Amino acid sequence: MPLKKILLKPGVNRENTRYTSEGGWYESDKVRFRQGTPEKIGGWERISSSTFLGVCRSLWSWVTLGAQNLLGVGTNLKFYIENGGIYYDVTPLNQTNTLTNPFDMVSGSSTVTVTDANGGYTNNNFVTFTGSSANGGITLLGEYQLTTATTANTYTVVVASEATISIANPAVFTTQFKLANNVEVTLTSTGMLPSPFVAGTTYFVVSTSGYTFSLAATLAGSAISTFASIQSGTHTATAKASSTAAAGGGTVRAAYQIDTGEAYSVGLVGWGAGGWGSGAWGIGTESTQTFRQWSQRNFGEDLIFGPRGGSIYYWDATFGLIGTVFTVTIATPAVLSTTITLVNGMVLVLTTDGALPTGLNVGQNYYVINSSGTTCNLSATYNGAAINTTGSQSGTHKIASRAIALEDHGGATDVPIKQNYLLVSDSSGFVFAFGATEFGSSTFNPMLIRWSDQGDPFNWTPSATVQAGFSNLSHGSEIITAIQARQEILVWTDSSLYSLQYQGAPIVWSTQIVGDNVSIVGENAVAYANGVAYWMGVDKFYKYDGRTQTQNCDLLQYVFSDINKSQFAQVVAGTNEGFNEIWWFYCSGTSVEIDSYVVFNYMENQGQGVWYYGSLARTAWLDSGLRDFPIAATYDYNIVNHEQGVDDNATGTTLPIEAFITSAEFDLEDGDRFGFVWRVVPDITFRGSTAASPQVTMYLKPMQNSGSGYNVPPSVGGENNATITRTATLPIEEFTGQIYTRVRGRQISMEVRSTAAGVTWQLGSPRIDIKQDGRR
């Protein structure tokens, strides 16, 4: 028989059996479609070796007036702003307390018990200590994570700090705390410690000076050198108290960051797990403790953000990413001087690596008054009295770069105390809170939309001359999310879709229901591309292009029969507009971590779109024109550029990306007779590969019939697979011309797979030499 061209329909279809899906593709991973044929997706590479703490759930990119390209990064533990591959911690503070002798040290232990009768802290929160004095050989300074809240008044921290190590004779360590000579220290590293230091070995402090010290192998021994050594990764030094010392540390300022959140949804069972009155008496019920989610948008060059169910915070780009150095006089009143322009009413948070004069405290909000440009007085309240300072001061002082609660800014009025989702309109600069505390009340209304005055994020008080306002939606029980679309803002509740449009005063913003009896799985489950909103519901996909519609999906059963419904809220949607794609990442099976994806390409198949799927773990995604590549967050606690290179470089070590696609079954005469394949003529391009001789493996998988499973052995006296290798690129691309095989079956499927680094490929129209071979 003549050669038979295998040219299959684009997209992967699993809505029926392998046999019924004849003429198409049935399985895939790390493969997309271009002009109707499959190709391996692009690679990814980390933006830097830096990492952040926690699982990232939110990304947002913007550019400041100073041309800084910034990226907001919200994790379950902290909030960062990335620039140049460095993650700057701008997590807001929750409270600051002055403590007296709060530290209890135990000889030989790295665990410190801290007493703070003010309470208000929980496990995994972060606290920063300043002003401490030595206790048990340790001066506890810097930031620590609470390991145990043992009582309402005490908690514990571990004396551990990131350490820089000089390659010198002797090696010098720099940490956030100060250590006395002879204190025991152990080292760990995410990479490699400089030789001869060994992780887990006990060393002893020598030659201590402030925040620096050297280490010896024995008590009071000689300092160890690292001359000509190499190192990598992040190093951590953990210190143990040299003596038992209760109630020490002197006068300490403790600045607590806002509460951390869960990394994923946690099931709760029993008394108190569900709402009041739910479940049988004495038995209780089940519910889910949601994980930490952030929403964020830039307001000009500044950033407005907040956790779901939490306050609204404002990061002011004026103070930079590392804070702004200032000096302050000891006078009546004190005069603060810096290099930036200060405006009356501006709120500042101060920090120091030494000591502020009496009258000023680290972590407390202060307001600018009597500004004359770069100098001003400070007040403890908005437009209050100027502060006087006394005593002495030391070290370098900075205006911190931390975000501050929006309601604490000078002149802020009626800011929602709590919100579920934030957005800044492209038109006229309104700040929206979706699900918010009601105006003039502390009652939270999950169906309420509130917005600030036009161009003023601090004024939320409606009046005849102010365009701040609110609107209560009626269809649903809570607002889930919202996006800016063309000339409207789309708002999803748990059962409906609304259009929010600007009308001007006195209505300001009007709402119109544009979709009812629809669902959405979470606040990050929607993406907007080419003028259309696409989102994942609880049992289907939808789109809105001026009309709400069910989106046809060839993978509907496959996705929704194997998705972890208890982790619906983790679903992340994003665009990859360079390839006309919408991606959804989700938790499959019983996994509580994202491990799978499904993609809709809205331009393939003559604009009808195609679907494909695979496995990949991404917790946040952003496709922004301000970045060279689409970016995503990983469980390696970093950000990666997608479509960069052809391999997996998420951790700095090049790994291959295994990619494959498998066809549905095809046959001769509807399987009435066996087909015998003895030759395959490949058609493939390795364009873009970096390997010298890139290759893929092509498999033919025969079956006795559509329900028999693959033949064992799969071939008849030969192999059912062969490697296709590129041997030249000029003057034309040359690769394996023919494959000889012996495969016999009523139905046959084809698979193309690559497993090596440096390989990318696009399949064309391979041909097979197949002939009839009887009925048995």
N, C-alpha and C positions, 0 to 999 in steps of 0.2 A: 504494500500500500504506500501511497505517497506520504511524505512527512505531514504531521498534523500540528498546526500552530496552537499553542496554549495561550490564549488571550482572554483573561478572566475579567469579570465585572469589578470595578473599583469598590473598595470598602470591604469590611468584614461583617458577615451576617450570621447570627446565631439564633435567629428567631424560629428556626426549624431544624430538621435533622441534617447531618452531613450530606446525605444523598439528595434530599429535596433542595438543598442549597447549591446544587450542581451549577457549574459555570461561574462560581464566585469563590471568595476566600472565607475561611472558617475560624482560624486562630491566628493570633499575632502577638508580638511583643517588641517594643522599640522600633516599630515600623510605621511609616505614614504613606500617603498616596500623593503622587505628583503626575498630573496629566494622565490619570487612570492607571498608573502602574506603581507597585510598591517600592519603597526605598527605606533604608535605615535612617532613623532620626539623627539629628546632630548631637554632638557631645556636650559636656558641661565641664566647667572649670571654676574652682573657688576664686572669689575676688581677692582674697588675701589669706594669709596664714592665721589671722586673728579669729577668735571665736567669741561668742556671747554666752550668757547664762540663760538656761531655760529653752523651751520649745517656742519658736517664733510662729505667730499666727497672723501678723499684719505687717504689710510693707507699703510705704508711700514715698514717692520721689518728688522733689521740687528743687528749685534753684533760687538762691538768695540774690539780693541786689549786688552783692560782692562776687557773684558768679560761682559761689560754692554749690556743687551738686550734692544735695543731702538726701539721705534715705532714713525714714522713720522705721524702726524695728521694734515691734511689740512682742514680748515673750510672756510666758506665764510667771516669770520671776521679776522681770525688769522691763524698762523701756529705754531704748538706745537711739542715738542718731549716728548713722554711719557716714563717714567721709574719707575718701582715700584708702578704703579698706580697714579703717580703724573704727571700732564701735565705742562711742562716747556715752557714758551712763548719764541720763538726764531724769531718772526716775524721781518723781515728786516725793517730798517728805510728808509724813502723816502727823508726827508730833516730835517735839524736842523737849528733853527734860534735863534738869541739872541734878546730879546725884552726888552724894557724899560717901566716900569709901565703899563703893558698891561691889568690889571684886573679892571673891573668895578663891584663893589658890591652894592647890594641894601638891605637895612635893612629888616630883616625878610624873605629874599629869599635865596634859595639854588642854584639859577641859577646865574652863573657868565658870563659876556660878556668879551670875550678876543679879543684884537686888535692885528692883525699881518698883517702888510702891505705887507708882502712877498707873501701872497696868496698861492695857490697850494693845498688847503685842501678841502675836501668835507664832506657832512653829513656822519655820522657813522664812520668816521676815528678815530684813537686813537692818543693821544698826551701825552707825559710825560713831566712834568714841574720839573725843578731843579733850585736851587738857589733863590727861591722866598723868599720875606719877608712878614710880616704880613700885612693884609689889611682887614678891617671890622671884625677883630677878627679871621681871618682865614689865615693861611699860606698854600697856595695852592701848594702842592707837590704831586708827583706821577702821575699815569696814569688815563686819563679820555677819555670818548668817546664823540666826537663832536655831539651835539644834533641838532644844527641848524647852518648852514652857512648863517648868515643873510645878509651879503654883501660879496664882494670880499675880504674885509679886516678884517671882524669880524666873530666870531662864539660864541656859548654858550656851556658851560659844566655845569653839576650838581655836586655839592660838595658832593659826596658820595664815600664811601670807604668800602671795606671788613674790618670787625672789629673782632679781637680776644678779648674774654672776660674771664678774670680770675675768678675762683670760689674762692673768697676771701672776707675779711672784711677790707676795702671796695673792691668792684669789680673794676678792672682796665681794661680799654679799650686801645687797640693799633690799630692805623690806619695809612694810608699813609700820611695824612696831620697833621698839628699842629693846635690846637685850643686854644683860650684864655678862661679864666674863664668867665662864664655866657653866653657863646654861646649856642643857642638852638640846640638840637640833637634829631632826631627820629630814631627808630630802626625798621628793618625788618629782616626776617629770612626765609630761605628755609626749616628750620626744627623747632626747639623749642628754644626760648630764655631762658636763665636761670632765674628762679624766683628770684625776683618779677617783672622783666622787662616785659613790654607789648608792642607788636608791634603797631606802630602808635601813641603812647603816647609821648608827648613832655617832654624832660628832659633838665637839664642845667649842663654845664660843671663846675666841681670843681677840685681842686688839679691837675691842668694841669702841665705836665712836658715833654717837647719835643713832642714825638709822642704818649704819653700816657696821660690818664686823667681818672677821675671818673665822675659819673653822680649823680645829685641830683634831687629830685622830684619837688623842688621849687627853685627859684632864690636864690643863695647863701645859699642853704640849706645843709643838712647833706648828705654825700656820701652814696650811697646805697650799701648794702652788698649782696653777693650771696652765703653765706656760706651754704654748703651742698646741693646746687642746682645742677640740671643736665641740659645739653644742647645738641643740635644736629643741623646739617645742617650748612649752611653758613650764617653768620650775616652781615648786612650792616648798617653802620651809615651814616646818612645824616645830614649835618650841615647847619644852616642858618646864614647869616652875621648878626653881632650884630649892625652894623651901615652902613649907605650909604657912600661908599668911591669910588670915581671915580679915574681912572688912578693911580693905586697903584700896589704894588708887587715888586718894585725895578727892578733889572736886573735879567731877567728870561731866562733860556735856554729852548726852546720848541723843543722837538724831535718828529717828526711826522712819524708814521708807514706808510707803503705802503697802497694804497687805499684798502678799503674793497670791497667785491662783493655782488651780490644778492644771496639769499638763494635758489631761483628757477627761472626758465625762466619767464620773464615778457613781456607780449604783449605790443607793442607800436603801436599807431594809430595816423595818421595825418601827418602834415608837419614835415619833418625831420626824420620820423620813418623808412622809407626804404632807399635804396641806391639812390644816386643822379640820377635824371631823371626817377625814377620809379613812377608809378601811374599817374593819370590824373593831368594836370596842375591845381594848386590851390586846389586840393583835398588831395594829398599825398597818402600814402599807409600804409600797416601794416607790421610790422616786430617783431622780438623777441629779447629782450635784454637777453643774456645768463647769466647764473648764474656762480659763481666762481667755477672753476675746477682747481685742482692741478695735476701735475705729479711729481714723485720723485723717485730717486734711490740712493743707497749708492755708493760712490766712495771710496773703502777701508772702513775705519771707519768713514769717513765724509759723509755728505749728500748733494746731488745736487737736487734742486727742483725749481719749478716755476709755476705761475698761467698761465692758457691758455691766450695767447695774451699779456703776460707780460715778464719781465726780467728773467734771470737765476740767482739763488742765491746759495751760498755755505755756509754750516755750518761746522765749523771746530771743531772736537771732542777734539782737544787739550785744549780748554778753558773750557771744562766741561759743565754741564747743569745749573750751578748756577753762572758761571763766575769764574775768577781767581783773587784773591787779589793781589794787587801790591802796592809798595811804589814808590814815585818819589821825587827826590831832587829838591830843588829850587836853580838852578845853571845855568851856561853857559858852555856847554849845560846841559840840564836836563838829569838825569840818572834814568831809570825805572828799578826796581828790582822785581822779582817774583820768584815763585817756579818751573815754567815750563821752558823748553828749548825754546828759541825764535830764529827764523831763519830770516836772512836778507831778506827783501821783504815781510815778513808776515804783513798782515793788521790787525789792532786792532781798536776796538771801546771802548771808556772809559766811565765809569759811576761812580757815587759816591753818598753816602748818606749825604755828607757834601758839601765841595767846593774844586775844583781842583785849583792849583796855576795858576796865570795869565800866559797865553801862551798855555794852554790846555783847550779844551772844551768838554763837554759831548756830545756824539752822533756823533762826527766827526771821519772820517777815518784817522788813522795815520799808518805810515809804519815803520817797524823795520829797523834800520841801526846800524852799528858798534856793532853787537851782539857779546857777549862773553859768550853765554850759557844762563844764567838766568838774565843777565843784558844787557841793550842796550840803545841807544839814539832813539829818535823819530823824524820823518820827516812828514811834511804835504803832501808831494808828494813822489812818488816812486823814491828812490835813491836821494832824495833832501837833503837840508841842515838840520842840527840838530836844534831842537827847544830849545830855552832858556826859562826858567821860572823865574818869579819874584813874589813878594807879599807873601801871606800866603795860607795855605790850612787847611782843617779840614775833619773829618769823615773818613770812610773806602772807599778806591777806589778799583774798580774791572775792569778787562778786561771783557767786556760784552760777553754773550754767544749768542748774536744775529747773525743770518745769514747775510752775506754781498753779495752784487751784485758781480757776477763772474767777470764782467768787471772791478771792482774796485780793484781786487787783484793785488799785485805787479807782474809785468811782463806779465799780461794778454794781449793778442793781438787778435784783430778782433773778439771778442766774439759777437755772435748775440745779438742785442739790444732787440729783441722780438722773441718769439717762441710760438708754440701752444702745443707741447708735447715733453717731455724729456725721454731719456732712456740711460742707460749705458750698453754697450755690455759685455756679459760674457767673450768674447774672447778679450784679450789684452787691455781692459779698454778704449774704445772709448766712448766719450760722444756725443750723437746725439741730434740734435734739428730738430724736424719734423714740417715744416711750420716755416720759419725763415726769418730774414732780410738777404738780399743778401750780399755776400762778398764784402767789400769795399763800401757799400751803406747803406742808411737808409730805402730803399724800402723793404716792407714786401712781401714775396712770399709764399702763403699758400701751394704751391706744391713743395717747395724746401726742400731737406734734406741737413743739414750741420753736419759735425762731427769734433771733435777736433783731435789733434795729439794723437797717441797711448800712453796711460798711462799719458797724460798731459791734464787735463781739462781746462787749462788756455790758451793754444795755439791753435788758430783756423785759423792760417795763412798758406795756402798751399804753399809748396815749394818742391824742388827736394829732400831735406833731411828731410822733415816733412810730415807725413801722414794725416794731416788735409785736408779736401776736401769738396766737395758738389756734389749733383746730383739733377736734376730737373725731376720730374715725369710728365707724359703727360696725363694720363687718369684720369679725375676727375677735380674738381674745388678747393678742399682743402684736405689736409691730416687730417684724423680724429684721428688715434691712431696707436700704434705699440706695439708689444710684442717680447720678446726673445723666440725663439723656438729652436728646436734641429738643430744646425749647420746653423741657419739662423735667420734673424730678419724679422718678418712679418709686413708689412705696409699696412694699409687700407686708401684709399682715399674714397670720398663719392660715388664712382662708381666702384672701382677696388681693387684688392688685389695684392700686390707686395711681392716678396722675395728679401731680401737684404743679400748678401753673401760677406764674406771677401775674397779678391783676393790677397792682398799684393800690394806693389808698382809696377807700378805707378798708377794703377786704384784704388787700395785700397778696395773700396766697389762697387760691381756691383748690378744692379737692374734687376729683371725679373718679368714680369707680370704673375701671376699664377691664376688669376680669374678676369674676366671682367663682367660688367653689374651686379654687386652685390652691396649690400648696407649694411650699418651699422648705428645703431641709435645714437651712441655716443662713446666717448673715453673709457668709462668703461664697454662697452657692450660685451666684449670678455673675455673668460676664456680658459686656456690651461691646459689640463689634459691627461695623458696617451699618450702623443705624438700627440694629436689632438687639434686644435683650434676650439672652438665653439663660435658662436656669433649670436646676434639678429639683423636682418635686419629690414627694415621699413614695411615689410609685410610677412616675413618668417624667419626661422632659417637656419643657414649655418654651415658647418664644413669644415675644411681643414686638411687633413692627408697626404699631398703630392699632393692632388687633391682637388680642390674646388667643393663642392657638396651642394645641398639643403638637409638639415636635415629633415627627416620625422618627423612630429609633430602631435600627436593626440589631441592637444589642440589649433591648429592654429586659427580656427575661434573664439574660446572662448577668446583667448588672444588679437588678433588684432582687434576684434570688440568692445573691451571694454578697450582699452589703450588710454591714453591722448597723442595724437600725438604731441601736442605743448610742451610736457615735455619729449619727446624722449631722450633728452640728459641726463636726470637724471638716465636712466637705469643703474643698477649696476649688473655686472656678477661676479661670484666667484665660486671656487671649494669647495667641501666638500669631499675630497678624501677618508676619512675614510669610506664613504658610496657610493663612486663612483658617485657623483652627481655634476651637474652644476646647479647653482641657478641664476635666473634673478629676480631682484626686479624692480618694475615699478609703475607708477601712473595710476590708473584705472579711467575710466569714465572721469569726469571733475576735478578730484583731482589734486592739484598742489604739493601734498606731496606723497611720495612713500607709498603705502598701500597694495600692492599685490606682489605675487611671482609666478613663474613657475619653475619647476625643471625637468631636464632630467637626468635620471639614465642610464648611458651608459653601464652598465654590466648586468642589469636585462634582463629577457626574452631571455636567451641564447645569450647574447651579442648584441641583436638587440636594446635594450634600451626601457625604458618606461617613461611616463610623469605623473606628478601630480602637483597640484597647491594649493594655499591657500592665506591667508591674513597675512601680516607681514610687518612692517615698518623698513627697514634698509637702510641707506644712503651710506654706504661703507662697504666693506667686504674684508677680507684677510685670506687665509688659508695658513699658513706658518709653515714649519717644525721647525722654531725657537720658536714657541709658542706651549703650551700644547693643545690648542683648536683653532678651527677657531674663528676669532674675527670679530665683526661687530660694526658699529656706529649706534646710535639710536637718535630719536628726544628728548630724555631726556638728550642730550648733554654729553653722556658718551660712553664708550666702554664696550661691553659685550663679555664674552666667550660663544660660542655656544657648544652644546652637553655636557654641564656641568649640572648635576642634571636632574630633570624631570619637574621643574616648571619655572615660569617667575619670576626672581629675578633681573630685570633690574634696579629697583629703591631701592633695599634693603628691600622691603616688599614682602614676598612670595605671589605670586598670582598663581592660577591654569591656566594651558594652556588647553583651550577647543579644543579638537581634534575630528574629525569625518570623516567617509567615507560612501558613499551611493552607492549602486549598481545600475546598469541599471535594467530594468524590466525583469523578467523571468516568464514563464507560463507553462501550460500543453497543449499539442497538439495545439501549436500556438494560444492559447486562445479560442479554439472552445468551451471548457467547463470551468466552474468556478473551481477553486481549493480551497479546504478548508484545512487550516493549523490549527492543534489543539495542536501540540507539537513541541518544538524546543530543540535540544540537542546542547548546546554551545561547542565551542572548542577555548580556548583562554589561553594565558599565561600573567601573571602580573609580570614577571621577571624584576627586577630592580626597582619596586615600593618602595616608602618609607612610604606610608600610611599603617596603621595596617591592614585595610581591604579594599584594593583597589577594585574599581568596575567600570564597564561600563554599559551603557544601550543599549540594542539591540531593534531595532524597525523593525516591518514588516509593510509595507505601501501598502495596497491593492488598486486596481482600477477596475472599472467596465469594462473598456477597455483602450487601450493605449492612448486615447485622452481625457479621462474623468476627469483626475485629481484624487487625492487621495480620497478614500471614506470618507464620513462624516455621521455618526461617522466611525472611521477607523476599529472598531471591531464589532463583533456580540455577544452581551451579555457578553463581557469581555474586556480585555485590549489588545492592539496591541504591547505593549512593556513590558519589564521586566528588572530588574537589575541583572547583573551577578557579584557576589562577591566572592573574594578569601577568604577562611576560614582557610586554613592551607598551609604550605609550606613544611613540612616534615611529613612522608618520601617522599611523592610526593606532588606536588601542587594540592590543592583541591579547587574547585569553584562550583558555582551553577550547578547542574547536568542536570536538565530538566526545561523547561519553558512551562507552559500550557497556551494556548491562543486560541482564536476563531477568525480567520481572513479568509475572503472569498473574492476572486476576480479573474478576468481573468488574470490580470497581478499583480505581487507583486515585490516590491523592498525591500532591506534590508539595514538598517543603523546601524552602531556601533558608539557610541559617549561617550566621557568621559568629565567631567566638574569639577572634584574635584582636589585638590592639592595632590601631592605625588603619582600620578597614572601614570603608563606607561603600555603599553600593546602591544601584537602582536596577531592578529587574526589567527586562524588556519583554519580548515574545519568544520564549524558548519553544522548540519544536521536538516532537517525539516521533520515532518510527515505530508504529504500532500496527499489528495485524491480527486478524481473527485467529483463534486457537481452540476451537471446539467448544462443546457445552459442558465438559467434565474435566 
